[in-house]
Amino acid sequence: MNPEILYTQDTNRFLAAIPQKNNYYVVLLCLKGNTLVKIGHHSFELGPNMISILSPGKIFSTENPSVDLEVIQLHFDQSFLNKTFVREGIVDELLELNTDYPPVYALDDSFPRVLEKFRSIRNELTEQSAYHLDLVRLITLEILYEYNRACEFCLLGFKKNMNRNYQITYEFKKLVDKNFTHWKTVADYSSFLGITAKHLTEVIKIETGYTALQLIHERLLLESQYLLKHTTCSVKECAYILGFESPSYFTRFFKNNTGSNPNTYRCQP
C-alpha cells in the first residue's frame, strides 16, 4: 500500500490515552459509540455520524472511549493530495481548518454519502486496479469538500451565538496553546487580552468549569507527557523546553499533577 495514504478500521490506532502528535492528516468518521477528544485548545465529543480531522503536528489525546466505539480513518500526507490536477491552492484551502470551532461536525443526511466514499477508497486500495491512487486522491478531495460543507453549515449558527464570555474563553485558549511555554501566569494572558486577571478567571470558570490557571497547567502537562513518552529528551531538557526555571521545579509540577515523577511516568507501560 502507498505509504502516503492509509485506510483503516482499527479504532485502537486512533485512541491516544497518552498525548501524541501525528506527522500526517487523519480524517475520522465515527460509525458508533463515542469518545472525548482533546486537540490543541479544543475538547469535544466524537459520536455517531460525525466527521473530524486531526492535523499534523497538533497534540491530541482521547478519553473515556465507549466499548462500542467504531471509527474508520483515512491517514494521508498533504503531498499525496498535491499530485491531483486541481487548481493550485485548492488542497491548502480544504485543509485550512477553521479554528473558531472544534474540528468535528455532524453529517446528518450526508453521512451515508460520505460513508460510501470511505468504502470506495478502501476498495480502491484493496484491489489496486489501474489508476487506483488517482481515484483515491479525487475521492479524498470529495470527503474534504463534504467536511468543509458541514463546517460552513455549523458555523452559520455558531457565530451568531458567540457571546462575549465565549470570545474571551476562545481567545484565552488560543493564547495558551501558543504561549504556554513562556506565559505561566493568568496575569500574562489577562494583560494581553486587556482585562483584569480576576475577570479572566471568573469568565473561564463560568465557561469551562475550570480556573484559568488549571487550563494553563493542563496544556503544560499535555506537552510534558508527550515529551516524556515520545522523545528521548532528558528530564532536564524537557524542563527547559517547557520554560521551567529548573528541572526540580518541573519535577514538582509534574508530580503534583500526575502523582508520579517524570522518570517513573516515562517507564510506565
N, C-alpha and C positions, 0 to 999 in steps of 0.2 A: 504493500500500500504506500502511496506517496506520503513522505514524512511531513509535507506541508498541510495535509488535510486528514482528519480522523473523525469518523462517526463511531459513537459508542453508546450502548445502553447500560453500561456498567455504572450504576448510580454511585457506587463507592469511590469511583475515580474523581467525582466532583466533590464529595464530602471532605471537609477540612476542619477537624476539631482544633488542630494546631494551625495558627495563621500561616498562610503561604502566598506566594506570588507565582503567576504563570508568565512565560515569555511569548504567549500566543493568545489569540482571542478564543473565547468559549461561548457559544450560543446554547442556552439551556431551554428545553421545552419540558415542562412538568406535566406528566400524564395523571398522576395521582399522588396523594399524600401531601406533606408539607414540611418545610424546614425554615429556620431563621437564618438569613444570610446577612453578613456584615461585610461591606466592601467600601473602602475609602471612608467617607464620612456618612455613609448611608447604612441603615439597618432596615430590612424588610422581610416579609414572609413570602416565600415562593410556594405557590399552591397549584392545584389543578388548572389546566388550560392557560397557564401563564408562561410568558417567554421572557428571558433575561439574557443579558450579555455581560460577561466578565472581561474587562480589558487587560492587556498585558501590563505588567509592572505594578498593578494595583493590589495592595494587600487585602486578603479576604479570609473569612472563616465561616463555618456553618455551625449551628447549634440546634439541639433537640429535634433531629430528623424523626419523623413518624416511621413506624415499622413498615408501612406500606408505600413509602416514598419511591417513586419511579420517575427518573429524569433521563431523557435522551439528550445527547450532547454532540455538538459539532465543534471540533477544535481546528483552528487554521491560522496560518501566518498571513499577514496582510499581503506579503509578497506573492502568495498564491493567487489572490484575487486580482492583483495588479496586472496579471497576464491576460485579463479579459480585454476584448476590443470595445471598451466603453470610453466615453469622453473623459479626458484627464481630470482628475479631482473627484469624480463620482464616488469612488470607493472611499476616499478620505471623508467625504460628506456623510456617507452612510454610517461610517464607523465613529463619527464625531458625536459622542453621546451627550445629551442634554443634562448638564449637571444640576439643574434645578429640581430634579426628581429622581428617586431611586431607579436604577436601570432594570425595572421589571414592569410588565404590563399584562393585563388580562386580554386575551384574544377574542373571547366571546364567540361570535358567529364565524369568525375567520379561523378558528382553531382547527377544524377538520382539513381545511385547505393547507395550512401550514404543516400539519402533521404529515400530510401526503407528500409535501416537498421533502421533509426529512427522510421519509421512507424511500423516496426516489433517489436521494443521494446514497442511502445505504445500498440500494440495488445496483446503482452505477459502480460504486466502489467494490462491490462483491463480484459483479460479472466482468468488469473491466473490458467492456466492448470498445470498439473504435470510438475515439473522441470522448471517452467517458469523463476525463478530467475537465475538458472544456464544458461539458454539460453540468458537471458538479459546480464549476465556478458560476455558471449562469443561474443555477437553482439556488446557490448560496446567496447571490445578489438578490434574488426574489425574496428570500427569507429576510434579508436585511431591510428590504423595502417594506415588508409586512411589519417588521419591528418598528420602523420609523413611522409608519401609518398609525399603529397603535399608540405610539408615543405622542404624536400630534393630537390625536383624539382625546387622550387623557389630560394633556396639558391645557387644552381649551378650558376645561372646568377647574383645573388645579390653580392656574394663575389668578383666576377671578376670586379664589378663596384664600389667597396668600396674605394673611393679616400681618401686622407689624411685628408681633411676637415671633411668628414663624420666620419672617425675613431675618430677624436678628439671630435666631437659632441657626438658620441655614447658613448665614454668613459666618457665624462663630465656628460651626463645624468645618466649613471650608478652610477657614484660617488655621484651625487646629491641625487639619490634615497636611497643610503646607508648612506650618511653622513649629510643630511640636518639639523639634529637637533643640530649638533655641528660645522659644517663648514658653516658660514654665508656670507663670502665674496668671490668675484671672485678670489682674490689672494690665498685663501686657496686651491682652485681647480687647478689654473694655476701652483702653486708651485709643487703640486703632479704630474701634467702632464709634468712638465719640460719645460714649455713655459711661456711667459710673460702674465700678466693679460690683457694687451692691445690686444695681438694676439688672446687670447682665446675669448675675447669679439667680435673681428672682425669676427672670424670664426663662432661663434654661431649666430651672426646676419645674416651672409650670408646664413647659412644653414637653419635657422629656422624662420628668420624674427623678432626674439625677442632677447633681450640682455641676457647675461649670468645671470645677477642679477635677471631679470624677471623670468627666469626658476627656480632659487633657491627659489624665493618668491612664485612662483606658487606651488611648491611642499610643502612648509611650509603651504600655505593656504589650500591645499587639506587635509592635515593631521589635521589642525585646525578645518576645517568644520566637518571632520569625528568625532573627539573627542567631539565636542560640540553637535552633533546630535545623536551620537550612544553610548556615555558613560555618566556616572554620574560624571565625573571629574569636579571639580570646575574650574573657570577661572584661579585661581592661580595655580592649579595642571597642567592644560593644558600648561600654560606658561612655567613651569619648565620641563615638559615632552619634549617640543619642543625646549628647550635650550635658552629661552629668559632670559635676566638678571633680569627682574621684570615683574609682572602682568601688570603694567601700560604700559610698552614697548610693550608687547604682544597685549594689547588692542588697542594701537595706530596703530600698524602694521595691525591688523585685520580690523579696521575701515577704514584705508587708502585704503585697497584693496577691501572692500566689501560695504562700506558706512554705515555699521551697527556695533555697538559694540557687543562683544561676547554674552552677555546675551540676547540682543534683537534678534540676529540671532538664538540663541538656542530656543527661544519661538515662532519663526515664524513657521507656518504650512508647 
